[in-house]
């Protein structure tokens, strides 16, 4: 029967080989609270082993979008799993939650064990960085539905926060300062536009230099893995008063800051306070894209924003510097109605 199933496009033996390949990567992420081992029908986690007194569970799910197509085109699958983890766990930290465990779903046109190992190894790398356990997942082969080399990644993260420490935006106030954490690349957002600009508008190759004189290729820049901000932001939350945290993903600053500042203040952002990495200006020049549209699609060099009282700003910047994270003050909150305005 397996030969008939293989003829239909699903290789059970390849699936079993892939599982054996990923076992050590999965086990490398285990932390206190993990129960059982890989291979069960459900991942078990003992919340009492985490030390929380009155925890709330927080969940998030996301994917890597069409960045997966860049990985497929280049045959480079070792870092995109880190992007997947970042997109999920960095949502959790926005409410103050530390990630506990992670699950992944990988859909492929044809299962290749070596590729699957690279994908899951990248997810495991991200989980170790974030401090969460990879306790479950699914590999699905979709012949006839997806192209042979196509794949997609989806992740699910669960974290916990003490009830008394939830970041719900209730403390946000006029006068608070906006501290931006640098993003050196696109992370996993805006790739539909980026791909159109590179391939259709500029007619560029991924093997081309990223820009004139660059030592990196366009593939290098577009596949650069996402920073996982969770450990750094967690260190700030442990030491300083923070009123809100915004993960700057699709929609940019203008789409994500309003999600955490409420409706009684506006965010005034000084765009001269930081310089977007070169890859953003290169993409913008390819299609003569307006500043407004760039800011709505990409993070433009800002991966996270911490909203902090003015008297905490210097301490927060010092903590971030000690964590090796580049950051700067890019604006403040004023009385308003929940809008974001830019001083260009």
JONOR-V582715 format. One record per residue. N is the residue number from 0. NEAR is the number of other C-alpha atoms within 8 Angstrom. Layout:
# JONOR-V582715
n = (N:N)
near = (NEAR:NEAR)
This chain:
# JONOR-V582715
n = (0:1:2:3:4:5:6:7:8:9:10:11:12:13:14:15:16:17:18:19:20:21:22:23:24:25:26:27:28:29:30:31:32:33:34:35:36:37:38:39:40:41:42:43:44:45:46:47:48:49:50:51:52:53:54:55:56:57:58:59:60:61:62:63:64:65:66:67:68:69:70:71:72:73:74:75:76:77:78:79:80:81:82:83:84:85:86:87:88:89:90:91:92:93:94:95:96:97:98:99:100:101:102:103:104:105:106:107:108:109:110:111:112:113:114:115:116:117:118:119:120:121:122:123:124:125:126:127:128:129:130:131:132:133:134:135:136:137:138:139:140:141:142:143:144:145:146:147:148:149:150:151:152:153:154:155:156:157:158:159:160:161:162:163:164:165:166:167:168:169:170:171:172:173:174:175:176:177:178:179:180:181:182:183:184:185:186:187:188:189:190:191:192:193:194:195:196:197:198:199:200:201:202:203:204:205:206:207:208:209:210:211:212:213:214:215:216:217:218:219:220:221:222:223:224:225:226:227:228:229:230:231:232:233:234:235:236:237:238:239:240:241:242:243:244:245:246:247:248:249:250:251:252:253:254:255:256:257:258:259:260:261:262:263:264:265:266:267:268:269:270:271:272:273:274:275:276:277:278:279:280:281:282:283:284:285:286:287:288:289:290:291:292:293:294:295:296:297:298:299:300:301:302:303:304:305:306:307:308:309:310:311:312:313:314:315:316:317:318:319:320:321:322:323:324:325:326:327:328:329:330:331:332:333:334:335:336:337:338:339:340:341:342:343)
near = (4:7:6:7:11:10:7:7:10:12:10:9:6:10:11:8:9:13:8:7:10:12:9:7:10:15:10:8:13:11:8:6:10:11:8:7:8:10:4:7:4:5:11:8:8:9:8:7:7:8:6:9:5:6:9:8:8:10:9:11:9:10:10:15:10:8:12:12:8:11:12:12:6:8:6:7:12:9:13:15:17:16:15:15:16:13:12:14:15:12:10:17:14:12:12:12:12:12:15:11:12:16:11:11:11:12:11:16:15:13:12:8:11:8:9:11:11:10:13:12:13:14:14:15:10:14:15:11:9:12:11:14:14:13:14:10:8:7:9:8:10:12:13:7:6:10:9:8:8:11:11:11:14:12:14:12:16:13:13:12:15:11:8:4:7:10:11:8:10:6:7:11:8:9:9:13:14:13:15:13:13:12:14:6:13:14:10:12:13:10:10:7:7:9:9:9:13:13:10:8:9:9:8:7:8:8:7:8:11:13:8:5:5:8:6:9:13:13:12:9:11:10:11:9:10:12:8:13:9:11:10:10:9:11:9:11:10:6:6:9:8:10:13:16:14:12:11:14:11:11:13:14:11:12:10:13:13:12:8:11:14:11:10:9:15:15:14:12:11:10:9:7:8:7:6:8:10:6:9:11:9:9:11:11:8:11:9:6:9:7:6:6:8:11:13:13:11:13:17:12:12:11:12:13:14:13:13:14:12:8:5:10:11:7:8:10:11:8:10:13:10:7:7:6:10:8:11:11:9:13:11:12:14:12:8:9:9:12:11:12:9:8:8:5)
